[in-house]
Amino acid sequence: MNVLFGFAYFISGLAATSLGMTPCRIEVVEKGSGWPVPLVELRTTHNARFVSDNAGVIAVDLPELMEREIWFDVIGHGYGVPVDGLGSHGVRLVPRPGTTLKVEVTRTNIAKRLGRLTGSGLFGESQKTGEELEWRESDVFGCDSVQNAVYKGKMFWAWGDTVLARYPLGIFDMSSAVTSVRPLDSFEPPLRLAFEHFRDQKGAPRGVAKMPGSGPTWVDGYVSLTDKTGAQRLVGTYAKIRGHLEEYECGLCVWDDEKQNFEQLRVVWTKSDAMPKRPPMPSGHPSFLKDEAGKEWVFFGNPLPTLRCPATFEAWQDSSTWEVLKPKETLLSALNGKPVKPHSGSIAWNGFRKRWVAVFMEAFGKPSAFGELWYAESNTPMGPWGKAIKILTHENYTFYNPRLHPEFTPAESPILLFEGTYTAEFADHANPTPRYNYNQILYRLDLDDDALAPAR
């Protein structure tokens, strides 16, 4: 009996090892389109969590889940399955090593999730099954809000505080990268966007905005302007941070092509008892407008414009040219007419709608306080803005600082792309999503969707 028991134990050990090396592949796809859906979590009754990657793939590799019926809760932030008789949203699957199962989810958001832009393991689950092995890691594990500018024929990207693998403290003076101006071959998932990061002598991603003074440096108002000689200049507004999100200095900075860094141009404000709050500055996300007289302006806002100046390098640095704007504090919901307070976001001219469009995060929305995104339109960047339509929701998670990408698509395209920062910060004790947390996720909004008709 002891010999038989020992042999059975040995065989079961081999089986467990085999199961661990040969996962069950689960495809998460959108019902109807068949598109792969990233960021869908399957959670077992013993709280094992599996999250689909950019290819919509999950690799289930736990031995205790194999060859038996398993219940998985489905958590999809706007993608889900029907509720059962007991109020649970989930599916029953029987994972087997080396097999492929499919989970169909229904999209309830108007916006379509294309995938994660930043961070590690974009195809980590697929790679466990032997797919996407050519994908190259960026060495960035997480990063905060994005800034973009088209400069000298390339798309320049910059992110706030950036998480690296080697230690919880990473880059706190803006990591940065470049791509082509239109970096996507397709506007359908799976999303593949490879960044060329600015790196240090050891080949690691580095900061590009080391302004004088202690604490992190954040740069926004990131824009390319022409100077009086006709040369392009990449510029931004920087803020020095101390403590918990406290700004103590702000100023202007300019990109140095030789050093490949931002250099301080001048300090505009330093916190003091006499001036406890910074004055209006060219910060947020920029947008351009040529008026009827042919004069070009650059507007700055987050989301709606709060300042404008002539679109030249000289005017941008001259505070006497800065014209302060005061947008309305709330928009009205197209669904019920209730006020919606914008918190962060961006605007752009859209050739398909032939209007200005905005995507913004609502302040203290429901069900997620800082995870509800809305869409609105206007005939001018100053407004008035029409009825707002909710296009994206999250389940107790934050999705802030959405950034429109009109440059990615042809001028008359009905496709509008935007990204935002997906993070557990500011949510109600949210459980951070592995790999996705504190990273940028790209969405697609089809402007010919009937659901957007009330915005007109």
C-alpha positions as a printed Julia matrix, in Angstrom:
456×3 Matrix{Float64}:
   0.0    0.0     0.0
   2.86   2.37    0.85
   4.5    1.68   -2.54
   1.23   2.29   -4.36
   0.62   5.46   -2.38
   4.13   6.69   -3.12
   3.74   5.98   -6.83
   0.38   7.79   -6.93
   1.92  10.77   -5.13
   4.79  10.83   -7.64
   2.4   10.71  -10.61
   0.19  13.47   -9.16
   3.3   15.62   -8.69
   4.26  15.18  -12.34
   0.71  16.07  -13.36
   0.75  19.23  -11.28
   4.09  20.25  -12.81
   2.71  19.63  -16.28
  -0.42  21.61  -15.55
   1.63  24.54  -14.3
   3.67  24.61  -17.5
   0.73  24.25  -19.9
  -1.93  26.84  -19.17
  -5.47  26.91  -20.42
  -5.89  29.79  -22.85
  -9.03  31.91  -22.42
 -10.04  34.43  -25.06
 -12.21  37.35  -23.92
 -14.06  38.81  -26.9
 -16.8   41.37  -27.44
 -20.14  39.91  -28.39
 -21.04  40.9   -31.93
 -17.73  42.32  -33.15
 -15.52  39.47  -31.92
 -12.88  42.03  -30.93
 -10.5   40.97  -28.15
 -11.21  42.87  -24.93
  -8.32  43.87  -22.67
  -8.79  44.6   -18.96
 -11.46  42.03  -18.2
 -10.88  40.29  -14.89
 -11.94  36.72  -14.12
 -11.97  36.06  -10.37
 -12.48  32.66   -8.74
 -14.38  31.87   -5.56
 -11.03  31.69   -3.73
 -10.05  35.14   -5.11
  -7.48  34.11   -7.68
  -7.44  36.95  -10.24
  -6.77  36.71  -13.97
  -6.82  39.79  -16.23
  -6.94  39.76  -20.03
  -3.98  41.32  -21.84
  -3.97  43.53  -24.94
  -4.89  40.51  -27.07
  -7.84  39.71  -24.79
  -6.01  36.57  -23.6
  -5.88  35.05  -20.12
  -3.58  32.14  -19.27
  -5.05  30.05  -16.42
  -2.21  28.06  -14.92
  -3.28  27.14  -11.38
  -3.31  23.36  -10.89
  -6.33  23.43   -8.57
  -8.49  24.94  -11.31
  -7.84  22.28  -13.93
 -10.28  19.6   -15.09
 -13.17  20.83  -12.95
 -16.0   23.31  -13.28
 -14.92  26.74  -12.03
 -17.0   29.81  -11.4
 -15.37  33.08  -12.5
 -16.78  36.48  -11.58
 -16.48  38.81  -14.6
 -15.35  42.38  -13.83
 -14.99  44.43  -16.99
 -15.47  48.19  -16.47
 -18.2   48.55  -19.06
 -17.95  45.0   -20.44
 -19.84  42.18  -18.79
 -22.09  39.15  -18.85
 -25.77  38.77  -17.86
 -26.6   38.5   -14.19
 -27.74  35.09  -12.93
 -30.7   34.31  -10.67
 -28.7   35.07   -7.52
 -27.39  38.42   -8.74
 -23.88  37.28   -9.74
 -22.13  38.29  -12.95
 -19.94  35.45  -14.08
 -19.32  32.33  -16.14
 -18.69  28.64  -15.47
 -15.72  27.14  -17.31
 -13.78  23.88  -17.21
 -10.12  24.8   -17.78
  -7.93  22.08  -19.31
  -4.2   22.32  -20.06
  -3.42  23.33  -23.62
  -7.01  24.07  -24.6
  -8.7   27.34  -25.59
 -11.96  28.61  -24.11
 -13.91  31.71  -25.06
 -15.77  34.22  -22.91
 -18.12  36.63  -24.69
 -18.77  39.95  -22.98
 -21.28  42.63  -23.9
 -20.09  46.22  -24.14
 -22.24  48.71  -22.25
 -19.89  51.68  -22.69
 -20.3   53.83  -25.79
 -16.5   54.07  -26.06
 -14.6   50.96  -27.16
 -11.53  49.82  -25.25
  -8.54  49.31  -27.56
  -5.9   48.44  -24.97
  -3.12  49.54  -22.7
  -0.46  51.89  -24.06
   2.09  51.84  -21.25
   3.53  49.53  -18.62
   4.89  46.01  -18.62
   3.35  42.76  -19.78
   1.08  44.24  -22.45
   0.99  40.73  -23.93
   2.08  38.9   -20.79
  -0.79  36.4   -20.78
  -0.4   35.63  -24.5
   3.31  35.02  -23.98
   2.54  32.35  -21.39
   0.8   30.45  -24.19
   3.68  30.91  -26.66
   2.21  33.88  -28.56
   3.42  37.48  -29.04
   6.96  36.46  -28.15
   8.43  39.17  -30.36
   6.89  41.97  -28.27
   9.63  44.06  -26.66
   9.24  45.38  -23.11
   9.7   49.12  -22.49
  11.15  48.76  -18.95
   8.36  51.04  -17.65
   5.94  49.47  -15.17
   3.58  52.41  -14.71
   3.21  56.12  -15.44
   0.96  59.05  -14.74
  -0.88  61.48  -17.03
   0.27  61.97  -20.61
   1.26  65.1   -22.53
   1.67  65.1   -26.33
   3.0   67.44  -28.99
   3.87  67.08  -32.67
   7.41  68.42  -32.95
   9.71  68.3   -35.96
   7.8   65.51  -37.64
   7.48  63.25  -34.61
   4.96  62.72  -31.84
   6.59  63.59  -28.52
   5.17  61.98  -25.39
   5.8   62.87  -21.74
   4.43  61.29  -18.58
   4.39  62.27  -14.95
   5.74  60.13  -12.11
   6.92  56.85  -13.61
   7.24  53.42  -11.95
  10.22  51.18  -12.75
  10.91  47.55  -11.9
  13.97  47.98   -9.71
  12.41  49.92   -6.8
   9.09  51.58   -5.83
  10.68  55.01   -6.33
  11.1   55.56  -10.07
  11.27  58.67  -12.28
   9.87  61.92  -10.85
  10.9   64.44  -13.5
   8.89  63.34  -16.54
   9.75  60.26  -18.56
   9.46  60.76  -22.31
   9.42  59.02  -25.69
   8.8   59.6   -29.38
   6.79  57.81  -32.06
   5.62  58.63  -35.54
   2.78  61.16  -35.69
   0.37  58.39  -36.69
   1.75  55.45  -34.74
  -1.15  53.0   -35.17
  -1.58  50.69  -38.14
  -5.09  49.8   -37.03
  -7.79  51.28  -34.82
  -8.91  47.84  -33.66
  -7.47  45.67  -30.91
  -5.01  44.19  -30.21
  -3.2   47.48  -29.63
   0.52  47.6   -30.39
   2.28  50.93  -29.95
   6.05  50.81  -29.43
   7.7   53.85  -27.83
  11.27  55.04  -28.35
  12.08  56.16  -24.8
  14.74  58.66  -23.9
  17.24  56.58  -21.94
  20.3   57.05  -19.74
  23.79  55.73  -20.34
  22.77  52.34  -18.93
  19.87  52.09  -21.34
  17.14  52.68  -18.74
  14.28  55.18  -19.23
  15.18  58.55  -17.71
  13.63  61.86  -16.76
  13.77  64.82  -19.13
  12.74  67.75  -16.89
  15.21  68.12  -14.01
  14.24  71.64  -12.92
  16.13  73.25  -10.01
  14.71  72.62   -6.56
  13.7   69.64   -4.48
  10.79  67.32   -5.2
   9.17  66.04   -8.39
   8.83  68.13  -11.54
   5.63  67.92  -13.57
   5.31  69.42  -17.04
   2.05  70.19  -18.84
   0.89  72.69  -21.43
   3.18  70.68  -23.69
   3.08  72.26  -27.18
   5.15  73.02  -30.28
   5.2   76.69  -31.35
   7.0   78.62  -34.08
   9.4   81.43  -33.16
  10.1   84.63  -35.11
  12.79  82.89  -37.17
  10.35  80.2   -38.29
  11.91  77.49  -36.1
   9.79  75.07  -34.08
  10.15  75.2   -30.31
   8.83  72.52  -27.94
   7.71  74.17  -24.7
   5.85  73.49  -21.5
   4.81  74.79  -18.1
   6.54  73.09  -15.18
   5.53  72.75  -11.54
   7.71  71.77   -8.59
   5.95  69.55   -6.04
   6.46  68.9    -2.35
   4.59  66.95    0.29
   1.28  65.57   -0.94
   0.61  67.22   -4.32
   1.57  70.72   -3.13
   2.86  73.04   -5.87
   5.45  75.49   -4.57
   6.88  76.85   -7.84
   5.78  77.11  -11.48
   7.52  78.35  -14.56
   8.2   77.94  -18.25
  10.6   75.45  -19.83
  11.92  74.81  -23.35
  13.18  71.62  -24.99
  16.9   71.53  -25.85
  17.44  69.37  -28.95
  21.12  68.74  -28.2
  20.71  67.84  -24.53
  17.34  66.14  -25.16
  16.01  67.68  -21.98
  13.72  70.49  -20.93
  15.62  73.54  -19.68
  14.19  76.16  -17.36
  13.3   79.41  -19.14
  11.97  81.43  -16.22
  10.13  81.16  -12.92
   6.64  82.65  -13.06
   5.41  82.01   -9.51
   6.79  80.94   -6.14
   4.41  80.11   -3.31
   4.32  82.68   -0.52
   1.95  84.17    2.02
   1.35  87.04   -0.38
   0.72  84.69   -3.35
  -0.52  81.33   -1.98
  -2.0   80.24   -5.33
  -0.33  80.23   -8.71
  -1.62  82.69  -11.32
  -3.23  81.57  -14.59
  -0.62  80.0   -16.86
  -0.5   78.18  -20.22
  -1.11  74.78  -18.66
  -3.27  71.76  -19.38
  -3.74  70.49  -22.94
  -3.37  72.81  -25.96
  -5.6   73.28  -28.99
  -5.23  75.64  -31.95
  -7.68  77.96  -33.68
  -7.24  80.4   -36.58
  -9.76  83.24  -36.27
 -11.63  85.02  -39.06
  -8.82  87.55  -39.41
  -6.32  84.73  -40.0
  -4.65  85.04  -36.6
  -3.74  81.75  -34.94
  -4.36  81.2   -31.24
  -3.39  78.44  -28.86
  -5.88  77.58  -26.12
  -4.91  75.85  -22.88
  -7.3   73.97  -20.62
  -8.03  70.83  -18.67
 -10.59  70.22  -20.06
 -12.21  73.52  -21.14
  -9.99  76.48  -22.08
  -8.89  78.73  -19.23
  -6.26  80.76  -21.11
  -5.26  81.64  -24.67
  -2.46  83.51  -26.36
  -1.2   84.05  -29.93
   0.3   80.79  -31.19
   3.92  81.93  -31.27
   6.91  81.15  -29.09
   7.35  84.82  -28.21
   3.72  85.33  -27.15
   3.7   82.1   -25.12
   6.54  83.36  -22.9
   5.12  86.88  -22.55
   2.48  86.9   -19.81
   1.09  90.22  -21.08
  -0.35  88.29  -24.07
  -2.1   85.7   -21.89
  -5.86  86.13  -22.0
  -7.68  84.45  -19.13
 -10.9   82.63  -20.03
 -13.66  81.47  -17.68
 -15.56  78.44  -18.93
 -18.84  77.33  -17.41
 -18.37  75.19  -14.33
 -20.98  72.61  -15.33
 -22.54  71.07  -18.43
 -25.94  69.44  -18.61
 -26.5   65.71  -19.02
 -28.31  64.74  -22.23
 -29.96  61.9   -20.31
 -31.67  63.78  -17.49
 -30.62  67.43  -17.66
 -28.67  67.26  -14.41
 -25.45  69.26  -14.07
 -22.15  67.48  -14.8
 -18.99  69.08  -13.44
 -15.88  68.59  -15.62
 -12.69  67.84  -13.7
 -10.01  67.03  -16.29
  -9.82  66.29  -20.01
  -9.13  67.87  -23.38
 -10.77  69.38  -26.45
 -10.04  69.32  -30.19
 -11.52  70.4   -33.49
 -13.15  67.46  -35.25
 -13.48  67.44  -39.02
 -16.14  64.75  -39.08
 -18.54  66.44  -36.67
 -17.35  69.87  -37.89
 -17.43  71.05  -34.31
 -15.19  71.2   -31.29
 -15.39  68.06  -29.2
 -14.49  67.4   -25.59
 -13.87  64.27  -23.56
 -13.68  64.87  -19.83
 -13.77  63.16  -16.47
 -16.63  64.09  -14.16
 -15.88  65.33  -10.67
 -17.54  63.09   -8.07
 -19.49  61.01  -10.56
 -21.33  57.74   -9.99
 -20.69  54.85   -9.7
 -17.01  55.86   -9.65
 -16.13  59.23   -8.11
 -13.35  59.92  -10.63
 -13.92  57.27  -13.27
 -16.9   58.54  -15.27
 -16.11  60.06  -18.68
 -18.33  62.28  -20.8
 -18.46  63.69  -24.33
 -19.7   67.13  -25.46
 -19.59  69.43  -28.51
 -19.43  73.15  -29.24
 -19.15  75.52  -32.19
 -16.19  77.29  -30.56
 -13.56  76.27  -28.0
 -15.0   78.89  -25.62
 -18.47  77.31  -25.73
 -21.3   77.2   -25.07
 -21.02  73.43  -24.86
 -24.05  71.29  -25.64
 -25.59  68.36  -23.79
 -23.04  65.93  -22.37
 -23.22  62.16  -22.92
 -21.58  59.6   -20.66
 -19.31  57.4   -22.78
 -17.28  55.45  -20.22
 -17.75  54.13  -16.7
 -15.61  52.28  -14.16
 -16.35  50.04  -11.2
 -14.79  51.87   -8.25
 -11.71  52.94  -10.17
 -10.2   56.24  -11.34
  -9.65  57.23  -14.97
  -8.36  60.79  -15.04
  -6.72  63.34  -17.34
  -8.14  61.99  -20.62
  -6.21  63.2   -23.68
  -7.68  63.34  -27.17
  -5.52  62.15  -30.1
  -6.87  63.87  -33.23
  -3.44  63.53  -34.87
  -3.73  59.73  -35.02
  -6.57  59.69  -37.55
  -7.3   61.36  -40.93
  -8.96  64.78  -40.62
 -12.43  63.63  -41.68
 -12.38  60.31  -39.86
 -15.41  59.4   -37.71
 -13.04  57.73  -35.23
 -11.98  59.74  -32.18
  -9.24  58.28  -29.97
  -8.46  59.22  -26.38
  -6.41  57.85  -23.51
  -6.41  58.35  -19.77
  -4.72  57.22  -16.58
  -6.26  54.08  -15.04
  -5.41  54.05  -11.33
  -6.7   52.97   -7.94
  -5.77  56.4    -6.55
  -8.72  58.46   -5.29
 -11.09  55.47   -5.51
 -12.77  53.94   -2.47
 -10.18  51.39   -1.32
  -9.93  49.96   -4.81
  -7.96  46.75   -5.33
  -5.21  47.67   -7.86
  -5.48  45.73  -11.12
  -2.25  43.83  -11.8
  -0.18  45.33  -14.65
  -2.88  47.83  -15.6
  -2.84  50.01  -12.51
  -1.26  53.46  -12.94
  -1.03  53.17  -16.71
  -2.52  54.68  -19.84
  -5.42  53.0   -21.66
  -6.59  53.95  -25.15
 -10.27  54.11  -26.16
 -12.08  54.63  -29.43
 -15.25  56.66  -29.87
 -17.18  56.24  -33.13
 -18.64  59.66  -33.83
 -21.26  58.25  -36.21
 -22.75  56.23  -33.33
 -26.43  57.1   -32.85
 -25.83  57.2   -29.1
 -23.98  60.5   -29.61
 -26.83  62.17  -31.51
 -28.11  64.11  -28.45
 -24.77  65.97  -28.29
 -25.82  68.02  -31.32
